[in-house]
Amino acid sequence: MTRLGQDFDAARKLCAAFAVSALALSCGRSEKAAPGAGPGPAAAGTPAASAPAAEAGPIIRDTPEPNHPPFFGLRAARGAAVDSRGRIWVADFEHAAVRIFDAAGGYLGGWGSRGDGVYQLKDPCGIAARGDDVYVADTWNGRVLHFSLQGRSLGKAPGDFYGPRGVAVGGDGRVWIADTGNDRIVVCDKDLSNPKLFGGKAGSGPEELASPVGIAVGPSGRVYVADSGNRRIQVLDADGKFRTRLAFKGWGPNTEPYLEVDDQENIYASDPAGQAVVELDSGGHERKRWTQDDAGRKFAKPTGLALDQKARTLYVVNTDTDTIATLKLAK
């Protein structure tokens, strides 16, 4: 069994023993178990409105809370997404929450506390938004949840997920899920019905995966998967059939890379261990590598990426410093 397989088995046993936050992709500060009782605002420094200890529905504002620094209150965040209004949605891993910010980092609200209720989460790692829909990879509850932009619960994907991390929505509305622990990809209809499975056998063959994490859908309908254990990007067509694989300089079995694809089919990939964000063309050739954001701050375990296509801005989640950085992309 590979090290990652051993890690996943260990995490499953720990979850069964009520250690709900034993994530198995790295050993850094961001992998520490979050408090089981839920994050209190005084102790964790999180925005009080969306961090109750018990289950509560979402609070989403039109204007940000005043007197907070940009992207305030995150703790070891992972995936992120930009919605049709330009707001940034973040999977706040250690606070077991969904956070929402405006483009300047103003806090707009969200929901979440530790548990398995409708508005509770366990170490969420992925989030996607398209149209009026938001999808959350609730990683250690082993499920993918569907919400409206107003936070109304719309259901969950059927099936036996094992530590899902990445989620993306294509132009046709279908939802693609990186079911990391099962080494497979799942695609569902917009309402998360009719799941279809691809992969499921760990390996390095053309249709095999090893710890897929990030996933993105390009304007062509092609699906890009961060096949992290194999250090490559797997490219599938809109029907889930293997098309090609693009080698990636970096990654490995204990990293959490995420992907975005722009309207020109350029690929953006985070390289957490390499402290970098990389731009590739559709053929996998590296075009640019950033090691710091537009303000000159170095990345610190960059994981989640969120692309605002209209503003040509890429938001980068720095997991180790609880910050979100920006990169202005060329037009």
Secondary structure, DSSP 8 states (H G I E B T S, - for coil): --HHHHHHHHHHHHHHTT-TT---S--SGGGS---TT---HHHH---GGG--SS----EE-SS--SS--TTTT-SS---EEE-TTS-EEEEETTTTEEEEE-TT--EEEEE--BSSSTT-BSS--EEEEETTEEEEEEGGGTEEEEEETT--EEEE--S--SS--EEEE-TTS-EEEEEGGGTEEEEE-TTS-S-EEEE-SBSSSTT-BSSEEEEEE-TTS-EEEEEGGGTEEEEE-TTS-EEEEEE-SS--TT----EEE-TT--EEEEETTTTEEEEE-TTS-EEEEESB-TTS-B-SSEEEEEEETTTTEEEEEETTTTEEEEEE---
